Amino acid sequence: MTKLRITQVRSQIGQTERHRGTLRALGLGRIGRTTEREASPETLGMLRKVRHLVKVEDA
């Protein structure tokens, strides 16, 4: 599978609890924090939920 580099670019303040939980599950929580994940269907679904808060690149 392909790797994705996920960077949080917007604050979680003012977001719903579900969005904040999704960011935590992805290993994020602060602006500028980056993590690498496999592009599984579960990860892609989480990214779709918080696409307005993160930037996704191929790793």
mmJSON file of the N, C-alpha and C atoms, coordinates in Angstrom:
{"data_MODEL":{"atom_site":{
"group_PDB":["ATOM","ATOM","ATOM","ATOM","ATOM","ATOM","ATOM","ATOM","ATOM","ATOM","ATOM","ATOM","ATOM","ATOM","ATOM","ATOM","ATOM","ATOM","ATOM","ATOM","ATOM","ATOM","ATOM","ATOM","ATOM","ATOM","ATOM","ATOM","ATOM","ATOM","ATOM","ATOM","ATOM","ATOM","ATOM","ATOM","ATOM","ATOM","ATOM","ATOM","ATOM","ATOM","ATOM","ATOM","ATOM","ATOM","ATOM","ATOM","ATOM","ATOM","ATOM","ATOM","ATOM","ATOM","ATOM","ATOM","ATOM","ATOM","ATOM","ATOM","ATOM","ATOM","ATOM","ATOM","ATOM","ATOM","ATOM","ATOM","ATOM","ATOM","ATOM","ATOM","ATOM","ATOM","ATOM","ATOM","ATOM","ATOM","ATOM","ATOM","ATOM","ATOM","ATOM","ATOM","ATOM","ATOM","ATOM","ATOM","ATOM","ATOM","ATOM","ATOM","ATOM","ATOM","ATOM","ATOM","ATOM","ATOM","ATOM","ATOM","ATOM","ATOM","ATOM","ATOM","ATOM","ATOM","ATOM","ATOM","ATOM","ATOM","ATOM","ATOM","ATOM","ATOM","ATOM","ATOM","ATOM","ATOM","ATOM","ATOM","ATOM","ATOM","ATOM","ATOM","ATOM","ATOM","ATOM","ATOM","ATOM","ATOM","ATOM","ATOM","ATOM","ATOM","ATOM","ATOM","ATOM","ATOM","ATOM","ATOM","ATOM","ATOM","ATOM","ATOM","ATOM","ATOM","ATOM","ATOM","ATOM","ATOM","ATOM","ATOM","ATOM","ATOM","ATOM","ATOM","ATOM","ATOM","ATOM","ATOM","ATOM","ATOM","ATOM","ATOM","ATOM","ATOM","ATOM","ATOM","ATOM","ATOM","ATOM","ATOM","ATOM","ATOM","ATOM","ATOM","ATOM"],
"id":[1,2,3,4,5,6,7,8,9,10,11,12,13,14,15,16,17,18,19,20,21,22,23,24,25,26,27,28,29,30,31,32,33,34,35,36,37,38,39,40,41,42,43,44,45,46,47,48,49,50,51,52,53,54,55,56,57,58,59,60,61,62,63,64,65,66,67,68,69,70,71,72,73,74,75,76,77,78,79,80,81,82,83,84,85,86,87,88,89,90,91,92,93,94,95,96,97,98,99,100,101,102,103,104,105,106,107,108,109,110,111,112,113,114,115,116,117,118,119,120,121,122,123,124,125,126,127,128,129,130,131,132,133,134,135,136,137,138,139,140,141,142,143,144,145,146,147,148,149,150,151,152,153,154,155,156,157,158,159,160,161,162,163,164,165,166,167,168,169,170,171,172,173,174,175,176,177],
"type_symbol":["N","C","C","N","C","C","N","C","C","N","C","C","N","C","C","N","C","C","N","C","C","N","C","C","N","C","C","N","C","C","N","C","C","N","C","C","N","C","C","N","C","C","N","C","C","N","C","C","N","C","C","N","C","C","N","C","C","N","C","C","N","C","C","N","C","C","N","C","C","N","C","C","N","C","C","N","C","C","N","C","C","N","C","C","N","C","C","N","C","C","N","C","C","N","C","C","N","C","C","N","C","C","N","C","C","N","C","C","N","C","C","N","C","C","N","C","C","N","C","C","N","C","C","N","C","C","N","C","C","N","C","C","N","C","C","N","C","C","N","C","C","N","C","C","N","C","C","N","C","C","N","C","C","N","C","C","N","C","C","N","C","C","N","C","C","N","C","C","N","C","C","N","C","C","N","C","C"],
"label_atom_id":["N","CA","C","N","CA","C","N","CA","C","N","CA","C","N","CA","C","N","CA","C","N","CA","C","N","CA","C","N","CA","C","N","CA","C","N","CA","C","N","CA","C","N","CA","C","N","CA","C","N","CA","C","N","CA","C","N","CA","C","N","CA","C","N","CA","C","N","CA","C","N","CA","C","N","CA","C","N","CA","C","N","CA","C","N","CA","C","N","CA","C","N","CA","C","N","CA","C","N","CA","C","N","CA","C","N","CA","C","N","CA","C","N","CA","C","N","CA","C","N","CA","C","N","CA","C","N","CA","C","N","CA","C","N","CA","C","N","CA","C","N","CA","C","N","CA","C","N","CA","C","N","CA","C","N","CA","C","N","CA","C","N","CA","C","N","CA","C","N","CA","C","N","CA","C","N","CA","C","N","CA","C","N","CA","C","N","CA","C","N","CA","C","N","CA","C","N","CA","C","N","CA","C","N","CA","C"],
"label_alt_id":[null,null,null,null,null,null,null,null,null,null,null,null,null,null,null,null,null,null,null,null,null,null,null,null,null,null,null,null,null,null,null,null,null,null,null,null,null,null,null,null,null,null,null,null,null,null,null,null,null,null,null,null,null,null,null,null,null,null,null,null,null,null,null,null,null,null,null,null,null,null,null,null,null,null,null,null,null,null,null,null,null,null,null,null,null,null,null,null,null,null,null,null,null,null,null,null,null,null,null,null,null,null,null,null,null,null,null,null,null,null,null,null,null,null,null,null,null,null,null,null,null,null,null,null,null,null,null,null,null,null,null,null,null,null,null,null,null,null,null,null,null,null,null,null,null,null,null,null,null,null,null,null,null,null,null,null,null,null,null,null,null,null,null,null,null,null,null,null,null,null,null,null,null,null,null,null,null],
"label_comp_id":["MET","MET","MET","THR","THR","THR","LYS","LYS","LYS","LEU","LEU","LEU","ARG","ARG","ARG","ILE","ILE","ILE","THR","THR","THR","GLN","GLN","GLN","VAL","VAL","VAL","ARG","ARG","ARG","SER","SER","SER","GLN","GLN","GLN","ILE","ILE","ILE","GLY","GLY","GLY","GLN","GLN","GLN","THR","THR","THR","GLU","GLU","GLU","ARG","ARG","ARG","HIS","HIS","HIS","ARG","ARG","ARG","GLY","GLY","GLY","THR","THR","THR","LEU","LEU","LEU","ARG","ARG","ARG","ALA","ALA","ALA","LEU","LEU","LEU","GLY","GLY","GLY","LEU","LEU","LEU","GLY","GLY","GLY","ARG","ARG","ARG","ILE","ILE","ILE","GLY","GLY","GLY","ARG","ARG","ARG","THR","THR","THR","THR","THR","THR","GLU","GLU","GLU","ARG","ARG","ARG","GLU","GLU","GLU","ALA","ALA","ALA","SER","SER","SER","PRO","PRO","PRO","GLU","GLU","GLU","THR","THR","THR","LEU","LEU","LEU","GLY","GLY","GLY","MET","MET","MET","LEU","LEU","LEU","ARG","ARG","ARG","LYS","LYS","LYS","VAL","VAL","VAL","ARG","ARG","ARG","HIS","HIS","HIS","LEU","LEU","LEU","VAL","VAL","VAL","LYS","LYS","LYS","VAL","VAL","VAL","GLU","GLU","GLU","ASP","ASP","ASP","ALA","ALA","ALA"],
"label_asym_id":["A","A","A","A","A","A","A","A","A","A","A","A","A","A","A","A","A","A","A","A","A","A","A","A","A","A","A","A","A","A","A","A","A","A","A","A","A","A","A","A","A","A","A","A","A","A","A","A","A","A","A","A","A","A","A","A","A","A","A","A","A","A","A","A","A","A","A","A","A","A","A","A","A","A","A","A","A","A","A","A","A","A","A","A","A","A","A","A","A","A","A","A","A","A","A","A","A","A","A","A","A","A","A","A","A","A","A","A","A","A","A","A","A","A","A","A","A","A","A","A","A","A","A","A","A","A","A","A","A","A","A","A","A","A","A","A","A","A","A","A","A","A","A","A","A","A","A","A","A","A","A","A","A","A","A","A","A","A","A","A","A","A","A","A","A","A","A","A","A","A","A","A","A","A","A","A","A"],
"label_entity_id":["1","1","1","1","1","1","1","1","1","1","1","1","1","1","1","1","1","1","1","1","1","1","1","1","1","1","1","1","1","1","1","1","1","1","1","1","1","1","1","1","1","1","1","1","1","1","1","1","1","1","1","1","1","1","1","1","1","1","1","1","1","1","1","1","1","1","1","1","1","1","1","1","1","1","1","1","1","1","1","1","1","1","1","1","1","1","1","1","1","1","1","1","1","1","1","1","1","1","1","1","1","1","1","1","1","1","1","1","1","1","1","1","1","1","1","1","1","1","1","1","1","1","1","1","1","1","1","1","1","1","1","1","1","1","1","1","1","1","1","1","1","1","1","1","1","1","1","1","1","1","1","1","1","1","1","1","1","1","1","1","1","1","1","1","1","1","1","1","1","1","1","1","1","1","1","1","1"],
"label_seq_id":[1,1,1,2,2,2,3,3,3,4,4,4,5,5,5,6,6,6,7,7,7,8,8,8,9,9,9,10,10,10,11,11,11,12,12,12,13,13,13,14,14,14,15,15,15,16,16,16,17,17,17,18,18,18,19,19,19,20,20,20,21,21,21,22,22,22,23,23,23,24,24,24,25,25,25,26,26,26,27,27,27,28,28,28,29,29,29,30,30,30,31,31,31,32,32,32,33,33,33,34,34,34,35,35,35,36,36,36,37,37,37,38,38,38,39,39,39,40,40,40,41,41,41,42,42,42,43,43,43,44,44,44,45,45,45,46,46,46,47,47,47,48,48,48,49,49,49,50,50,50,51,51,51,52,52,52,53,53,53,54,54,54,55,55,55,56,56,56,57,57,57,58,58,58,59,59,59],
"pdbx_PDB_ins_code":[null,null,null,null,null,null,null,null,null,null,null,null,null,null,null,null,null,null,null,null,null,null,null,null,null,null,null,null,null,null,null,null,null,null,null,null,null,null,null,null,null,null,null,null,null,null,null,null,null,null,null,null,null,null,null,null,null,null,null,null,null,null,null,null,null,null,null,null,null,null,null,null,null,null,null,null,null,null,null,null,null,null,null,null,null,null,null,null,null,null,null,null,null,null,null,null,null,null,null,null,null,null,null,null,null,null,null,null,null,null,null,null,null,null,null,null,null,null,null,null,null,null,null,null,null,null,null,null,null,null,null,null,null,null,null,null,null,null,null,null,null,null,null,null,null,null,null,null,null,null,null,null,null,null,null,null,null,null,null,null,null,null,null,null,null,null,null,null,null,null,null,null,null,null,null,null,null],
"Cartn_x":[0.838,0.0,0.877,0.282,1.014,0.962,2.012,2.094,1.593,0.942,0.465,1.115,1.522,2.04,0.907,0.465,-0.688,-0.204,-0.52,-0.119,-1.359,-1.477,-2.593,-2.269,-3.186,-2.942,-3.93,-5.013,-5.975,-6.269,-6.72,-6.973,-8.209,-8.202,-9.37,-10.345,-9.988,-10.893,-12.137,-13.294,-14.547,-15.072,-14.331,-14.78,-15.588,-16.309,-17.112,-16.204,-16.756,-15.996,-15.573,-16.384,-16.031,-14.817,-14.743,-13.58,-12.323,-12.442,-11.284,-10.812,-11.76,-11.404,-10.738,-11.192,-10.583,-9.149,-8.905,-7.536,-6.644,-7.152,-6.375,-6.069,-7.047,-6.85,-5.81,-5.69,-4.678,-3.305,-3.227,-1.945,-1.635,-2.664,-2.48,-3.07,-3.12,-3.695,-3.163,-2.07,-1.517,-1.249,-1.391,-1.09,0.386,0.676,2.047,2.524,1.791,2.192,1.951,2.906,2.847,2.968,2.242,2.317,2.251,2.736,2.671,1.799,0.901,-0.028,-0.12,-0.505,-0.821,-2.173,-2.342,-3.582,-4.617,-5.079,-6.105,-7.484,-8.525,-9.875,-10.28,-9.829,-10.172,-9.519,-8.244,-7.528,-8.116,-8.438,-9.009,-10.365,-11.143,-12.423,-12.235,-11.233,-10.957,-10.509,-9.668,-9.191,-10.331,-11.298,-12.443,-13.241,-13.296,-14.036,-13.378,-12.04,-11.331,-10.515,-10.964,-10.19,-10.01,-10.881,-10.755,-9.712,-9.173,-8.201,-6.793,-6.638,-5.35,-4.915,-3.613,-3.038,-2.459,-2.754,-2.329,-1.415,-0.252,0.697,1.121,1.638,2.248,3.607,3.918,5.211,6.232],
"Cartn_y":[-1.19,0.0,1.245,2.325,3.581,4.295,5.012,5.775,7.191,7.761,9.138,9.934,11.152,12.068,13.054,13.064,13.862,14.941,16.194,17.335,18.122,18.435,19.257,20.709,21.406,22.787,23.772,23.272,24.152,23.647,24.549,24.236,23.364,22.574,21.762,22.506,23.71,24.51,24.852,24.64,24.932,23.779,22.693,21.519,20.613,19.69,18.762,17.771,17.114,16.112,14.963,14.618,13.545,13.925,15.18,15.616,15.618,16.076,16.08,14.653,13.724,12.334,11.708,12.09,11.576,12.068,13.333,13.851,13.096,12.828,12.07,10.669,10.031,8.683,8.668,9.767,9.868,10.222,10.545,10.895,12.371,13.184,14.632,15.301,16.608,17.332,18.743,19.025,20.379,20.795,22.063,22.573,22.333,21.818,21.555,20.155,19.401,18.02,17.142,16.26,15.405,13.947,13.093,11.658,10.954,9.72,8.926,7.706,7.438,6.316,5.579,4.302,3.54,4.016,3.966,4.428,3.305,2.908,1.875,2.526,1.756,2.33,3.04,2.514,3.146,4.519,4.592,5.862,6.879,6.441,7.349,7.879,7.049,7.505,8.551,8.353,9.343,10.654,10.571,11.788,12.534,11.804,12.452,13.259,12.778,13.485,14.801,14.839,16.029,16.689,16.55,17.068,18.582,19.291,20.744,21.157,20.199,20.495,20.003,19.163,18.533,18.73,18.503,18.468,17.071,16.445,15.074,15.055,14.386,14.237,12.78,12.359,11.034,11.064,9.989,9.934,9.189],
"Cartn_z":[0.0,0.0,0.0,-0.408,-0.46,0.892,1.206,2.46,2.216,3.204,3.148,4.262,3.954,4.962,5.271,6.523,6.941,7.889,7.583,8.402,8.794,10.075,10.52,10.221,9.53,9.127,9.747,10.347,11.003,12.402,13.248,14.649,14.813,15.878,16.208,17.105,17.532,18.36,17.548,18.133,17.459,16.616,16.537,15.779,16.696,16.088,16.882,17.608,18.587,19.342,18.426,17.452,16.51,15.685,15.245,14.468,15.335,16.574,17.468,17.738,17.916,18.13,16.914,15.741,14.508,14.385,14.714,14.679,15.661,16.861,17.845,17.331,16.695,16.169,15.057,14.332,13.282,13.838,15.127,15.729,15.632,15.421,15.313,16.543,16.55,17.678,17.79,17.105,17.098,15.66,15.394,14.056,13.769,12.588,12.184,12.482,13.263,13.565,12.336,12.055,10.865,11.274,10.568,10.783,9.438,9.385,8.165,8.423,7.492,7.615,6.296,6.378,5.177,4.638,3.333,2.7,2.696,3.862,3.976,3.865,3.608,3.54,4.831,5.98,7.257,7.38,7.018,7.099,6.125,4.922,3.93,4.385,5.08,5.619,6.703,7.566,8.611,7.988,6.962,6.303,5.623,5.099,4.465,5.484,6.734,7.783,8.178,8.158,8.641,7.522,6.282,5.145,5.193,5.91,6.018,7.061,7.822,8.876,8.563,7.538,7.272,5.828,5.612,4.276,4.088,2.951,2.688,1.481,1.623,0.539,0.468,-0.681,-0.801,-0.122,0.603,1.302,0.487],
"occupancy":[1.0,1.0,1.0,1.0,1.0,1.0,1.0,1.0,1.0,1.0,1.0,1.0,1.0,1.0,1.0,1.0,1.0,1.0,1.0,1.0,1.0,1.0,1.0,1.0,1.0,1.0,1.0,1.0,1.0,1.0,1.0,1.0,1.0,1.0,1.0,1.0,1.0,1.0,1.0,1.0,1.0,1.0,1.0,1.0,1.0,1.0,1.0,1.0,1.0,1.0,1.0,1.0,1.0,1.0,1.0,1.0,1.0,1.0,1.0,1.0,1.0,1.0,1.0,1.0,1.0,1.0,1.0,1.0,1.0,1.0,1.0,1.0,1.0,1.0,1.0,1.0,1.0,1.0,1.0,1.0,1.0,1.0,1.0,1.0,1.0,1.0,1.0,1.0,1.0,1.0,1.0,1.0,1.0,1.0,1.0,1.0,1.0,1.0,1.0,1.0,1.0,1.0,1.0,1.0,1.0,1.0,1.0,1.0,1.0,1.0,1.0,1.0,1.0,1.0,1.0,1.0,1.0,1.0,1.0,1.0,1.0,1.0,1.0,1.0,1.0,1.0,1.0,1.0,1.0,1.0,1.0,1.0,1.0,1.0,1.0,1.0,1.0,1.0,1.0,1.0,1.0,1.0,1.0,1.0,1.0,1.0,1.0,1.0,1.0,1.0,1.0,1.0,1.0,1.0,1.0,1.0,1.0,1.0,1.0,1.0,1.0,1.0,1.0,1.0,1.0,1.0,1.0,1.0,1.0,1.0,1.0,1.0,1.0,1.0,1.0,1.0,1.0],
"B_iso_or_equiv":[0.0,0.0,0.0,0.0,0.0,0.0,0.0,0.0,0.0,0.0,0.0,0.0,0.0,0.0,0.0,0.0,0.0,0.0,0.0,0.0,0.0,0.0,0.0,0.0,0.0,0.0,0.0,0.0,0.0,0.0,0.0,0.0,0.0,0.0,0.0,0.0,0.0,0.0,0.0,0.0,0.0,0.0,0.0,0.0,0.0,0.0,0.0,0.0,0.0,0.0,0.0,0.0,0.0,0.0,0.0,0.0,0.0,0.0,0.0,0.0,0.0,0.0,0.0,0.0,0.0,0.0,0.0,0.0,0.0,0.0,0.0,0.0,0.0,0.0,0.0,0.0,0.0,0.0,0.0,0.0,0.0,0.0,0.0,0.0,0.0,0.0,0.0,0.0,0.0,0.0,0.0,0.0,0.0,0.0,0.0,0.0,0.0,0.0,0.0,0.0,0.0,0.0,0.0,0.0,0.0,0.0,0.0,0.0,0.0,0.0,0.0,0.0,0.0,0.0,0.0,0.0,0.0,0.0,0.0,0.0,0.0,0.0,0.0,0.0,0.0,0.0,0.0,0.0,0.0,0.0,0.0,0.0,0.0,0.0,0.0,0.0,0.0,0.0,0.0,0.0,0.0,0.0,0.0,0.0,0.0,0.0,0.0,0.0,0.0,0.0,0.0,0.0,0.0,0.0,0.0,0.0,0.0,0.0,0.0,0.0,0.0,0.0,0.0,0.0,0.0,0.0,0.0,0.0,0.0,0.0,0.0,0.0,0.0,0.0,0.0,0.0,0.0],
"pdbx_formal_charge":[null,null,null,null,null,null,null,null,null,null,null,null,null,null,null,null,null,null,null,null,null,null,null,null,null,null,null,null,null,null,null,null,null,null,null,null,null,null,null,null,null,null,null,null,null,null,null,null,null,null,null,null,null,null,null,null,null,null,null,null,null,null,null,null,null,null,null,null,null,null,null,null,null,null,null,null,null,null,null,null,null,null,null,null,null,null,null,null,null,null,null,null,null,null,null,null,null,null,null,null,null,null,null,null,null,null,null,null,null,null,null,null,null,null,null,null,null,null,null,null,null,null,null,null,null,null,null,null,null,null,null,null,null,null,null,null,null,null,null,null,null,null,null,null,null,null,null,null,null,null,null,null,null,null,null,null,null,null,null,null,null,null,null,null,null,null,null,null,null,null,null,null,null,null,null,null,null],
"auth_seq_id":[1,1,1,2,2,2,3,3,3,4,4,4,5,5,5,6,6,6,7,7,7,8,8,8,9,9,9,10,10,10,11,11,11,12,12,12,13,13,13,14,14,14,15,15,15,16,16,16,17,17,17,18,18,18,19,19,19,20,20,20,21,21,21,22,22,22,23,23,23,24,24,24,25,25,25,26,26,26,27,27,27,28,28,28,29,29,29,30,30,30,31,31,31,32,32,32,33,33,33,34,34,34,35,35,35,36,36,36,37,37,37,38,38,38,39,39,39,40,40,40,41,41,41,42,42,42,43,43,43,44,44,44,45,45,45,46,46,46,47,47,47,48,48,48,49,49,49,50,50,50,51,51,51,52,52,52,53,53,53,54,54,54,55,55,55,56,56,56,57,57,57,58,58,58,59,59,59],
"auth_comp_id":["MET","MET","MET","THR","THR","THR","LYS","LYS","LYS","LEU","LEU","LEU","ARG","ARG","ARG","ILE","ILE","ILE","THR","THR","THR","GLN","GLN","GLN","VAL","VAL","VAL","ARG","ARG","ARG","SER","SER","SER","GLN","GLN","GLN","ILE","ILE","ILE","GLY","GLY","GLY","GLN","GLN","GLN","THR","THR","THR","GLU","GLU","GLU","ARG","ARG","ARG","HIS","HIS","HIS","ARG","ARG","ARG","GLY","GLY","GLY","THR","THR","THR","LEU","LEU","LEU","ARG","ARG","ARG","ALA","ALA","ALA","LEU","LEU","LEU","GLY","GLY","GLY","LEU","LEU","LEU","GLY","GLY","GLY","ARG","ARG","ARG","ILE","ILE","ILE","GLY","GLY","GLY","ARG","ARG","ARG","THR","THR","THR","THR","THR","THR","GLU","GLU","GLU","ARG","ARG","ARG","GLU","GLU","GLU","ALA","ALA","ALA","SER","SER","SER","PRO","PRO","PRO","GLU","GLU","GLU","THR","THR","THR","LEU","LEU","LEU","GLY","GLY","GLY","MET","MET","MET","LEU","LEU","LEU","ARG","ARG","ARG","LYS","LYS","LYS","VAL","VAL","VAL","ARG","ARG","ARG","HIS","HIS","HIS","LEU","LEU","LEU","VAL","VAL","VAL","LYS","LYS","LYS","VAL","VAL","VAL","GLU","GLU","GLU","ASP","ASP","ASP","ALA","ALA","ALA"],
"auth_asym_id":["A","A","A","A","A","A","A","A","A","A","A","A","A","A","A","A","A","A","A","A","A","A","A","A","A","A","A","A","A","A","A","A","A","A","A","A","A","A","A","A","A","A","A","A","A","A","A","A","A","A","A","A","A","A","A","A","A","A","A","A","A","A","A","A","A","A","A","A","A","A","A","A","A","A","A","A","A","A","A","A","A","A","A","A","A","A","A","A","A","A","A","A","A","A","A","A","A","A","A","A","A","A","A","A","A","A","A","A","A","A","A","A","A","A","A","A","A","A","A","A","A","A","A","A","A","A","A","A","A","A","A","A","A","A","A","A","A","A","A","A","A","A","A","A","A","A","A","A","A","A","A","A","A","A","A","A","A","A","A","A","A","A","A","A","A","A","A","A","A","A","A","A","A","A","A","A","A"],
"auth_atom_id":["N","CA","C","N","CA","C","N","CA","C","N","CA","C","N","CA","C","N","CA","C","N","CA","C","N","CA","C","N","CA","C","N","CA","C","N","CA","C","N","CA","C","N","CA","C","N","CA","C","N","CA","C","N","CA","C","N","CA","C","N","CA","C","N","CA","C","N","CA","C","N","CA","C","N","CA","C","N","CA","C","N","CA","C","N","CA","C","N","CA","C","N","CA","C","N","CA","C","N","CA","C","N","CA","C","N","CA","C","N","CA","C","N","CA","C","N","CA","C","N","CA","C","N","CA","C","N","CA","C","N","CA","C","N","CA","C","N","CA","C","N","CA","C","N","CA","C","N","CA","C","N","CA","C","N","CA","C","N","CA","C","N","CA","C","N","CA","C","N","CA","C","N","CA","C","N","CA","C","N","CA","C","N","CA","C","N","CA","C","N","CA","C","N","CA","C","N","CA","C","N","CA","C","N","CA","C"],
"pdbx_PDB_model_num":[1,1,1,1,1,1,1,1,1,1,1,1,1,1,1,1,1,1,1,1,1,1,1,1,1,1,1,1,1,1,1,1,1,1,1,1,1,1,1,1,1,1,1,1,1,1,1,1,1,1,1,1,1,1,1,1,1,1,1,1,1,1,1,1,1,1,1,1,1,1,1,1,1,1,1,1,1,1,1,1,1,1,1,1,1,1,1,1,1,1,1,1,1,1,1,1,1,1,1,1,1,1,1,1,1,1,1,1,1,1,1,1,1,1,1,1,1,1,1,1,1,1,1,1,1,1,1,1,1,1,1,1,1,1,1,1,1,1,1,1,1,1,1,1,1,1,1,1,1,1,1,1,1,1,1,1,1,1,1,1,1,1,1,1,1,1,1,1,1,1,1,1,1,1,1,1,1]
}}}
